[in-house]
Amino acid sequence: MKFKSLLITIILLNLYFIPLTAQNFVKVKKDAYKIEELGFKEAWKHVKKGNKYFRMNKKGTYFMALDHYLSAFKHNEDNAALNYLIGICYLKTSEPVKALKYIDNAYLIDENLTEDILYWLGRAKQYNYKFDDAINDYEEYTNGLPLKKLQRKKTNIDKRIEECEGGIKLMKNPVRCFVDNLGKGVNTEEPEYSPVFFFEDSILYFTSRRENTTGGKINPHNRMYYEDVYISKAKNGKWGKAEQMDKPINSIHNDAVVDISPEGKELCIYKGYKGNGNLYNSQFKNDSWQKPGKMRKINTGNYRESSVSITKDSMTIYFISNRKGGQGRQDIWVSEKNKISL
């Protein structure tokens, strides 16, 4: 289980950050969906409400669509279109592993339901470590594409296949690893991630989504609390109780720590609310962190910049961006004193 957890980090984690290819909307036909009068009227309302949210094609609305589709599923579990839509919703939300059951059902019921069903079946299998089967589905999907569509989609599919091939190699050559819990001082039932260590690994900055988040609101895109930055200090080999950093580091929206300069005087933070997010840095002056300011030479404004890493001499930074000019949807860029390149 520990090895599989590492695999998801190495091979599959990037799937959460790379936008999904646009899917086809499949209409649930009323006459094919209805199997009996009892409960149909209420179930059909859920189908229509699910369709409304699904067609909005926004992160947060897929959660709402999924709730309605799952309610409708109780009336008829053997409708291919409904199974497909549920599977796509799971792939678009935070539980993509659950998508396989439904997309596989849709394909078994009607393999010609939609031209992209093999692509999404491959995606669902990839999340479930079925790498060989996923590759077969990707290849079969591309073999059936017209030339113009193939040219548009080839880069994306080749990337998926490459990820699966990497997963196969790792599964064949497992490495024994030990994953230790940092303790109750750091970890809770809520998500804790994006660790940044400082001062000989005795100070830890990290990101969490907890009930006491600044502003107390929930992000509609994923139904979790907004991110805040926390800090914990090690003493006698144990991490102390984490403290939530005050304003101006944390705001009412997403605030995630991404790195700290080697001398500890500059904290890099990712801030995001709607759509694209940007990188900010806060200077440590007069024994306190100052209000974070945008890294203007890095941020484009129209695209998403995240995951910055600062070199030991503080002269170069590497960061992730989906800006134009890259090779894919998320690329590594480097900035060196008035110069930015891929």
Phi, psi and chi 1 to 4 in degrees:
 res  aa     phi    psi   chi1   chi2   chi3   chi4
   1 MET       -  -38.3  -67.8  -59.6  -65.9      -
   2 LYS   -64.8  -39.3  -71.0 -178.4  178.2  179.1
   3 PHE   -64.5  -41.2  173.7   62.9      -      -
   4 LYS   -65.4  -35.1  -78.3 -164.3  171.8 -176.9
   5 SER   -62.6  -39.7  -63.7      -      -      -
   6 LEU   -67.5  -37.6  -70.6  172.9      -      -
   7 LEU   -60.5  -42.3  -98.8 -174.4      -      -
   8 ILE   -63.5  -32.7 -120.8 -167.4      -      -
   9 THR   -69.7  -44.2  -59.4      -      -      -
  10 ILE   -76.1  -46.3  -62.7  168.8      -      -
  11 ILE   -99.1  -38.7  -66.8  -62.1      -      -
  12 LEU  -105.2  -15.8  -58.7  179.1      -      -
  13 LEU   -58.1  -37.0 -175.5   60.3      -      -
  14 ASN   -65.5  -17.4   65.8  -26.7      -      -
  15 LEU   -66.1  -27.5  -63.0 -178.3      -      -
  16 TYR   -73.7  -23.4  -67.2   95.9      -      -
  17 PHE  -102.9  -16.2  -61.4  102.4      -      -
  18 ILE   -90.1  123.8  -61.8  175.3      -      -
  19 PRO   -57.0  141.1  -23.5   33.5      -      -
  20 LEU   -75.4  147.5  -65.7  175.7      -      -
  21 THR   -61.6  142.8  -59.2      -      -      -
  22 ALA   -60.9  133.0      -      -      -      -
  23 GLN   -97.5  161.8   74.3  -68.2  -36.3      -
  24 ASN   -81.7  141.2  -67.1  -28.8      -      -
  25 PHE   -86.8  126.4  174.2   76.1      -      -
  26 VAL  -108.9  124.7  178.5      -      -      -
  27 LYS   -78.4  131.3 -175.1  177.4 -179.7  179.8
  28 VAL   -83.0  112.8  179.0      -      -      -
  29 LYS   -78.9  130.6  -64.4 -179.1  179.6  178.9
  30 LYS   -58.7  -45.0 -166.5  172.5 -175.8  177.5
  31 ASP   -69.2  -30.1   55.9  -14.6      -      -
  32 ALA   -80.8  -25.5      -      -      -      -
  33 TYR   -81.5  -37.9  170.7   70.4      -      -
  34 LYS   -70.5  126.5 -176.8  178.2  179.3  179.2
  35 ILE  -117.5  -20.9   54.4  175.1      -      -
  36 GLU  -161.3  163.0   59.9  179.1  -19.0      -
  37 GLU   -72.4  -35.9 -165.5   65.6   42.2      -
  38 LEU   -62.5  118.3 -178.4   64.3      -      -
  39 GLY    80.8   -3.8      -      -      -      -
  40 PHE   -67.1  -44.1  168.3   72.1      -      -
  41 LYS   -57.9  -47.0 -173.3  174.5 -179.1 -179.9
  42 GLU   -68.0  -39.5 -175.6   65.4   23.9      -
  43 ALA   -64.4  -39.0      -      -      -      -
  44 TRP   -67.5  -30.7 -173.0 -114.9      -      -
  45 LYS   -62.1  -39.7  -72.7 -178.9 -178.9  178.5
  46 HIS   -66.4  -37.2  -75.9  -64.6      -      -
  47 VAL   -61.0  -47.0  171.3      -      -      -
  48 LYS   -66.6  -38.9  -67.8 -166.6  -68.4 -175.4
  49 LYS   -68.3  -38.8  -72.2 -179.7  179.3  178.7
  50 GLY   -61.1  -42.5      -      -      -      -
  51 ASN   -61.3  -38.7  -68.8  -16.9      -      -
  52 LYS   -60.5  -48.1  174.0 -174.7  174.7 -178.3
  53 TYR   -71.9  -37.6  -70.0  118.6      -      -
  54 PHE   -61.2  -42.5 -171.3   95.2      -      -
  55 ARG   -70.0  -17.1  -77.1  171.8  164.1  163.8
  56 MET   -66.0  -25.0  -70.3 -179.4 -177.9      -
  57 ASN    55.1   47.0 -165.9   28.7      -      -
  58 LYS  -126.6  151.9  -64.1  178.9 -179.7  178.9
  59 LYS   -52.9  -51.8  -71.6 -177.9  179.5  179.9
  60 GLY   -66.4  -30.4      -      -      -      -
  61 THR   -74.8  -18.9   60.2      -      -      -
  62 TYR   -69.3  -30.4  -73.2  106.6      -      -
  63 PHE   -62.2  -45.4  -77.5   99.9      -      -
  64 MET   -67.6  -40.8  -67.0  179.8  -81.9      -
  65 ALA   -61.0  -42.4      -      -      -      -
  66 LEU   -61.3  -42.3 -178.8   59.0      -      -
  67 ASP   -57.3  -45.5  -74.5  -16.5      -      -
  68 HIS   -70.9  -41.0  -71.8  -68.2      -      -
  69 TYR   -63.7  -39.1  -74.6  148.7      -      -
  70 LEU   -67.1  -33.6  -72.1  174.3      -      -
  71 SER   -66.7  -41.5  -65.1      -      -      -
  72 ALA   -67.8  -29.6      -      -      -      -
  73 PHE   -62.3  -28.2 -172.8   72.5      -      -
  74 LYS   -64.2  -26.5  -63.4  174.7 -177.1  177.4
  75 HIS   -78.9  -38.2  176.7   77.7      -      -
  76 ASN  -149.6  107.7 -174.3  -13.2      -      -
  77 GLU   -88.7   -3.9  -62.4 -177.1    0.2      -
  78 ASP  -111.5   20.6  -62.5  -41.6      -      -
  79 ASN   -90.5  119.7 -177.1  -87.8      -      -
  80 ALA   -60.9  -45.6      -      -      -      -
  81 ALA   -62.5  -42.6      -      -      -      -
  82 LEU   -66.9  -40.6 -176.6   57.4      -      -
  83 ASN   -59.9  -43.5  -87.6  -84.7      -      -
  84 TYR   -60.9  -46.7  171.5   85.4      -      -
  85 LEU   -64.7  -39.1  -67.1  170.3      -      -
  86 ILE   -63.9  -43.3  -68.8  173.0      -      -
  87 GLY   -61.3  -43.4      -      -      -      -
  88 ILE   -63.1  -40.9  -64.4  -62.2      -      -
  89 CYS   -60.8  -41.9  -76.0      -      -      -
  90 TYR   -64.0  -39.4  -88.3  124.1      -      -
  91 LEU   -65.7  -26.6  -75.0  172.8      -      -
  92 LYS   -89.5   -6.5  -64.8  -84.4 -169.6  172.5
  93 THR  -115.5 -155.8   55.4      -      -      -
  94 SER   -94.6    8.4   56.0      -      -      -
  95 GLU  -129.2   58.6  -63.1 -177.7  -66.8      -
  96 PRO   -64.2  -22.0   25.4  -36.1      -      -
  97 VAL   -60.7  -31.5  172.1      -      -      -
  98 LYS   -73.8  -10.4  -67.4 -176.6  178.0 -179.3
  99 ALA   -67.5  -31.6      -      -      -      -
 100 LEU   -57.6  -45.4 -179.8   56.0      -      -
 101 LYS   -54.2  -44.0  168.7 -173.3  172.5 -178.8
 102 TYR   -80.6  -42.1  -62.1   95.2      -      -
 103 ILE   -69.8  -35.2  -61.7 -178.6      -      -
 104 ASP   -63.6  -41.7 -166.0   34.5      -      -
 105 ASN   -60.2  -45.5  -76.0  -15.4      -      -
 106 ALA   -59.1  -42.5      -      -      -      -
 107 TYR   -68.4  -38.9 -175.4   71.4      -      -
 108 LEU   -67.0  -35.3  -69.6  173.0      -      -
 109 ILE   -75.1  -43.3  -63.9  167.1      -      -
 110 ASP  -152.0   95.6 -176.7    2.5      -      -
 111 GLU   -70.1  -12.3   63.1 -178.1   41.7      -
 112 ASN  -104.6   19.6  -63.0  -47.3      -      -
 113 LEU   -55.6  -45.8  178.2   66.8      -      -
 114 THR  -154.5  151.3  173.9      -      -      -
 115 GLU   -66.8  -19.1   67.5  173.7   16.4      -
 116 ASP  -100.1    8.1   66.3   -6.4      -      -
 117 ILE   -62.7  -34.1 -167.7  167.5      -      -
 118 LEU   -69.0  -33.3  -81.6  170.5      -      -
 119 TYR   -63.1  -48.0  173.1   79.2      -      -
 120 TRP   -71.1  -30.4  -65.1  109.0      -      -
 121 LEU   -65.0  -39.9 -174.4   57.8      -      -
 122 GLY   -62.6  -41.9      -      -      -      -
 123 ARG   -61.3  -45.2  -68.9  -63.7  -60.5  -84.0
 124 ALA   -63.6  -39.8      -      -      -      -
 125 LYS   -68.2  -35.6  -71.5  177.5  178.9  176.5
 126 GLN   -62.2  -40.8 -175.1  176.3   -8.7      -
 127 TYR   -65.9  -21.5  -85.2  111.5      -      -
 128 ASN  -103.3   20.1  -76.8  -89.0      -      -
 129 TYR    66.5   13.0  -51.5  105.9      -      -
 130 LYS   -89.2   66.8  -60.6  179.3 -177.6  -66.6
 131 PHE   -67.1  -42.0  -61.5  122.1      -      -
 132 ASP   -62.7  -46.0  -73.5  -54.7      -      -
 133 ASP   -64.5  -37.6  -68.6  -19.4      -      -
 134 ALA   -63.4  -42.9      -      -      -      -
 135 ILE   -60.3  -43.1  -69.8  173.8      -      -
 136 ASN   -60.3  -41.5  -69.6  -24.9      -      -
 137 ASP   -67.5  -42.2  -71.3  -25.0      -      -
 138 TYR   -60.2  -44.8  -72.3  140.8      -      -
 139 GLU   -67.3  -40.9  -69.3  178.2  -17.7      -
 140 GLU   -65.5  -36.3 -172.7  174.5  -13.3      -
 141 TYR   -63.0  -47.4  169.9   66.5      -      -
 142 THR   -66.4  -33.5   54.9      -      -      -
 143 ASN   -63.9  -24.6  -70.0  -21.9      -      -
 144 GLY   -96.8    3.3      -      -      -      -
 145 LEU   -86.1  140.1  -72.8  175.8      -      -
 146 PRO   -61.7  157.7  -18.9   30.9      -      -
 147 LEU   -55.5  -45.3 -178.2   58.7      -      -
 148 LYS   -64.4  -41.8  -72.9 -173.8  177.4 -179.4
 149 LYS   -68.3  -37.4  -78.8 -168.7  176.0 -178.4
 150 LEU   -61.2  -41.3  177.8   60.7      -      -
 151 GLN   -63.0  -35.3  -69.3  173.3  -21.7      -
 152 ARG   -75.4  -33.8  -67.3 -160.0  -52.6  -91.5
 153 LYS  -101.0  -11.0  -62.1  175.6  179.9  -69.0
 154 LYS   -58.6  -44.3 -169.4  175.6 -173.5  -52.7
 155 THR   -59.6  -44.9  -60.2      -      -      -
 156 ASN   -62.7  -45.8  174.0  -86.1      -      -
 157 ILE   -70.5  -38.8  -63.6  170.4      -      -
 158 ASP   -59.6  -37.3  -74.5  -12.3      -      -
 159 LYS   -64.4  -42.7  178.3   67.5  165.2   59.1
 160 ARG   -62.4  -44.0  -58.5  -59.5  173.1 -155.5
 161 ILE   -63.4  -41.0  -67.9  174.8      -      -
 162 GLU   -61.0  -40.5 -177.2 -178.6  -13.1      -
 163 GLU   -62.1  -42.3  -68.2  167.0   -7.8      -
 164 CYS   -64.9  -41.4  -70.0      -      -      -
 165 GLU   -62.6  -37.2  -69.8  172.2  -18.0      -
 166 GLY   -65.5  -38.9      -      -      -      -
 167 GLY   -64.0  -39.6      -      -      -      -
 168 ILE   -62.9  -43.3  -67.9  170.0      -      -
 169 LYS   -63.3  -43.0  -69.9  178.7 -178.8  178.3
 170 LEU   -66.1  -37.3  -72.4  173.2      -      -
 171 MET   -67.1  -31.9  -67.7  -71.7  -76.9      -
 172 LYS   -78.1  -23.9  -72.3 -179.2  177.7  178.4
 173 ASN  -127.5   67.2  -60.2  -76.5      -      -
 174 PRO   -66.1  147.4   25.2  -34.6      -      -
 175 VAL  -115.2  131.4  177.3      -      -      -
 176 ARG   -72.4  122.3 -171.0  177.3 -176.2 -175.7
 177 CYS  -130.4  152.4  -61.6      -      -      -
 178 PHE  -117.1  125.7  -64.2   92.3      -      -
 179 VAL  -112.1  113.4 -179.5      -      -      -
 180 ASP  -104.5  135.2  -63.8  -38.9      -      -
 181 ASN   -71.9  133.8 -167.0  -53.4      -      -
 182 LEU   -74.7   -5.5  -65.5 -174.0      -      -
 183 GLY   102.5  171.8      -      -      -      -
 184 LYS   -67.0  -19.5  -65.0 -178.8  179.0  179.2
 185 GLY   -65.9  -29.1      -      -      -      -
 186 VAL  -107.4  -49.1  172.5      -      -      -
 187 ASN   -90.5  143.7  -68.8  -44.8      -      -
 188 THR  -133.9 -170.6   65.5      -      -      -
 189 GLU   -73.3  -15.7  -66.6 -179.2   -5.2      -
 190 GLU   -88.7  165.8  -54.7  -58.8  -28.6      -
 191 PRO   -67.7  135.2  -17.0   29.7      -      -
 192 GLU  -127.6  129.0  -77.2   87.2   25.2      -
 193 TYR  -160.5 -176.3   49.2   92.0      -      -
 194 SER    55.7   56.1 -171.2      -      -      -
 195 PRO   -73.5  140.1   29.5  -35.6      -      -
 196 VAL  -131.6  116.7  173.3      -      -      -
 197 PHE   -98.7  147.9  -67.0   90.9      -      -
 198 PHE  -144.8  157.8  176.3   64.8      -      -
 199 PHE    54.8   69.6 -164.2   58.6      -      -
 200 GLU    54.0   40.3  -62.6 -179.3  -12.6      -
 201 ASP    60.8   27.7  -65.5  -16.0      -      -
 202 SER   -99.9  -11.0   64.7      -      -      -
 203 ILE  -125.0  132.2  -60.6  175.8      -      -
 204 LEU  -123.5  123.9  169.1   65.2      -      -
 205 TYR  -104.3  138.4  -63.5   89.1      -      -
 206 PHE  -152.1  171.6   65.7   94.6      -      -
 207 THR  -112.3  140.3  -56.3      -      -      -
 208 SER  -147.4  158.6 -174.8      -      -      -
 209 ARG  -117.5   94.9  -62.6  175.4  179.5  -90.0
 210 ARG  -119.8  164.0  -59.2 -177.5 -178.8 -178.7
 211 GLU   -61.4  -27.1 -170.3  174.5    2.1      -
 212 ASN   -90.3   20.3   66.3  -20.3      -      -
 213 THR   -52.1  145.6 -176.0      -      -      -
 214 THR   -58.8  121.7  -55.1      -      -      -
 215 GLY    96.7  -24.1      -      -      -      -
 216 GLY    68.5   19.0      -      -      -      -
 217 LYS  -101.9  161.0  -65.6 -176.0  178.2 -179.3
 218 ILE  -105.7  136.9  -68.3  176.7      -      -
 219 ASN   -73.0  118.9 -172.5  -25.8      -      -
 220 PRO   -66.1  -18.5   25.5  -34.8      -      -
 221 HIS   -71.7  -30.8  -70.4  171.6      -      -
 222 ASN  -135.5    2.8   51.6   28.8      -      -
 223 ARG    61.1   28.7  -67.0 -174.6  177.3 -180.0
 224 MET  -118.6  160.7  -66.7 -169.5  -71.3      -
 225 TYR   -63.9  153.2  -72.3  101.4      -      -
 226 TYR   -63.3  152.0  -80.9  104.2      -      -
 227 GLU   -72.4  144.9  -63.0  171.2  -40.3      -
 228 ASP  -135.7  158.7  -93.1   -8.7      -      -
 229 VAL   -96.5  135.7 -179.4      -      -      -
 230 TYR  -124.6  161.2  -69.1   76.1      -      -
 231 ILE  -135.8  138.2 -177.7  172.5      -      -
 232 SER  -135.4  146.2  175.5      -      -      -
 233 LYS  -120.1  140.7  -62.9  178.7 -179.3  179.2
 234 ALA   -87.5  139.5      -      -      -      -
 235 LYS  -145.9  124.8 -173.6  176.2 -178.6  179.8
 236 ASN    55.1   39.5  -61.8  -35.1      -      -
 237 GLY    80.8    3.9      -      -      -      -
 238 LYS  -125.5  146.6  -67.4 -175.6  178.2 -179.3
 239 TRP   -84.8  130.4  -70.2  100.9      -      -
 240 GLY   -75.6  171.7      -      -      -      -
 241 LYS   -61.4  127.1 -175.7  176.7 -179.7 -179.5
 242 ALA   -68.7  142.5      -      -      -      -
 243 GLU  -115.4  139.0  -62.8 -179.4   -1.1      -
 244 GLN   -75.0  127.2 -173.5  178.4   21.1      -
 245 MET   -70.6  141.7  -63.7 -169.5   73.6      -
 246 ASP   -80.4  175.5  -63.0  -35.6      -      -
 247 LYS   -63.0  147.4  -65.0  179.7  179.4  179.4
 248 PRO   -92.7    4.5   34.7  -36.6      -      -
 249 ILE   -64.8  -49.5  -62.9  -61.0      -      -
 250 ASN   -95.8  140.8  -72.0  -39.3      -      -
 251 SER  -125.6 -172.6   67.4      -      -      -
 252 ILE   -79.0   -4.9   61.6  172.5      -      -
 253 HIS  -114.2 -159.8  -59.9  -53.3      -      -
 254 ASN   -72.3  127.7  -75.7  -39.3      -      -
 255 ASP  -134.8  112.7  -55.1  -76.9      -      -
 256 ALA  -125.8  131.6      -      -      -      -
 257 VAL   -77.3  139.0   61.4      -      -      -
 258 VAL  -123.5  -25.9  -71.9      -      -      -
 259 ASP  -172.2  167.9 -154.9   -1.5      -      -
 260 ILE  -136.4  143.0 -169.5  169.6      -      -
 261 SER   -66.8  154.2   61.1      -      -      -
 262 PRO   -54.7  -34.5  -26.9   35.5      -      -
 263 GLU   -86.4   -4.4   70.6  -79.7    0.1      -
 264 GLY    77.8   17.7      -      -      -      -
 265 LYS  -101.8   -4.7  -63.5  -66.4 -175.0 -179.5
 266 GLU  -138.9  118.4 -178.8  177.9  -17.0      -
 267 LEU  -103.5  125.0 -167.2   66.0      -      -
 268 CYS   -97.5  131.9  -62.9      -      -      -
 269 ILE  -132.0  141.2  -60.0  166.8      -      -
 270 TYR   -99.4  127.7  168.8   80.5      -      -
 271 LYS  -121.7  131.5  -70.9  179.0  173.9  -74.8
 272 GLY  -148.5  148.2      -      -      -      -
 273 TYR  -133.2  -69.2  172.8   43.4      -      -
 274 LYS  -117.7  124.8  -69.0 -177.8  177.5  179.9
 275 GLY    67.3 -111.5      -      -      -      -
 276 ASN   -79.9  146.4  -58.1  -46.4      -      -
 277 GLY  -116.5  167.5      -      -      -      -
 278 ASN  -135.2  161.3  -72.2  -56.9      -      -
 279 LEU   -93.4  138.9  -67.2  169.2      -      -
 280 TYR  -129.0  158.8  -70.7   70.4      -      -
 281 ASN  -134.1  145.9   56.9    3.2      -      -
 282 SER  -120.1  133.9  173.5      -      -      -
 283 GLN   -94.8  140.0  -54.3  -64.0  -34.6      -
 284 PHE   -92.3  108.1 -169.0   76.0      -      -
 285 LYS  -136.0  144.0  -62.9  178.9  179.9  179.2
 286 ASN    51.8   43.3  -59.3  -39.4      -      -
 287 ASP    64.1   25.5  -64.9  -34.6      -      -
 288 SER  -154.9  157.4   64.5      -      -      -
 289 TRP   -83.2  132.8  -70.0  104.2      -      -
 290 GLN   -84.6  167.7  -54.6  -59.1  -57.9      -
 291 LYS   -59.3  126.2 -177.8  178.0  179.3 -179.6
 292 PRO   -62.8  137.9  -21.7   34.2      -      -
 293 GLY  -117.3  152.1      -      -      -      -
 294 LYS   -63.5  142.1  -80.7 -172.3  178.1 -178.1
 295 MET   -83.6   84.0  -59.0  173.7   70.7      -
 296 ARG   -61.9  -32.9  -60.1 -168.6 -178.1  -80.5
 297 LYS   -77.8   -9.3  -67.1 -175.0  178.3 -179.6
 298 ILE  -101.2  -45.9  -57.6  -60.1      -      -
 299 ASN   -74.0  138.8  -63.5  -44.0      -      -
 300 THR   -96.0  -24.2   57.7      -      -      -
 301 GLY    93.3  -41.7      -      -      -      -
 302 ASN   -98.2   -6.1  -63.1  -38.9      -      -
 303 TYR  -130.6  176.3  -61.5   94.9      -      -
 304 ARG  -102.8  122.9 -175.7  175.0 -175.7  -95.2
 305 GLU  -115.1  134.7  -77.0   75.1   35.2      -
 306 SER  -157.0  177.9   60.1      -      -      -
 307 SER    50.8   62.3  -56.7      -      -      -
 308 VAL   -84.8  149.5   69.1      -      -      -
 309 SER  -135.9  128.6  179.3      -      -      -
 310 ILE  -102.7  135.2  -52.6  172.4      -      -
 311 THR   -73.1  165.0   56.0      -      -      -
 312 LYS   -61.6  -29.3  -70.2 -176.4  177.9 -179.0
 313 ASP   -90.5    3.0   59.9    5.0      -      -
 314 SER    61.8   16.2  -62.2      -      -      -
 315 MET   -97.8  -15.1  -60.2  -64.2  -72.3      -
 316 THR  -136.4  140.1  -56.1      -      -      -
 317 ILE  -129.2  145.4   64.6  171.3      -      -
 318 TYR  -112.6  141.1  -64.5   87.1      -      -
 319 PHE  -149.8  164.7   62.6   97.0      -      -
 320 ILE  -102.2  136.8  -55.3  -62.1      -      -
 321 SER  -150.0  149.5  177.6      -      -      -
 322 ASN  -104.3   23.7   62.1   -8.9      -      -
 323 ARG   -66.6  163.8   64.6 -176.7   62.6 -170.2
 324 LYS   -66.3  151.8  -70.3 -177.1  177.8 -179.9
 325 GLY   101.1   -7.2      -      -      -      -
 326 GLY   -86.2 -178.1      -      -      -      -
 327 GLN   -94.6  -18.0  -62.5  178.0   16.2      -
 328 GLY  -145.4 -159.4      -      -      -      -
 329 ARG   -85.4  -21.8  -67.2 -174.6  174.6  179.6
 330 GLN  -136.3  115.9  -63.8  -77.7  -11.7      -
 331 ASP  -126.3  159.2  -77.1  -49.0      -      -
 332 ILE   -88.8  127.5  -59.7  173.7      -      -
 333 TRP  -118.2  157.8  -65.3   75.2      -      -
 334 VAL  -129.0  140.5   58.8      -      -      -
 335 SER  -124.1  125.9  176.0      -      -      -
 336 GLU  -132.6   93.7  -60.7  175.0  -15.3      -
 337 LYS    46.6   82.4  -68.8  -69.2 -175.7  179.9
 338 ASN    69.1   15.9  -59.9  -37.6      -      -
 339 LYS  -136.9  128.4  178.5 -177.6  177.9 -177.5
 340 ILE  -124.5  131.9  -63.2  179.0      -      -
 341 SER  -147.5  164.6   59.6      -      -      -
 342 LEU   -79.5      -  179.4   64.4      -      -
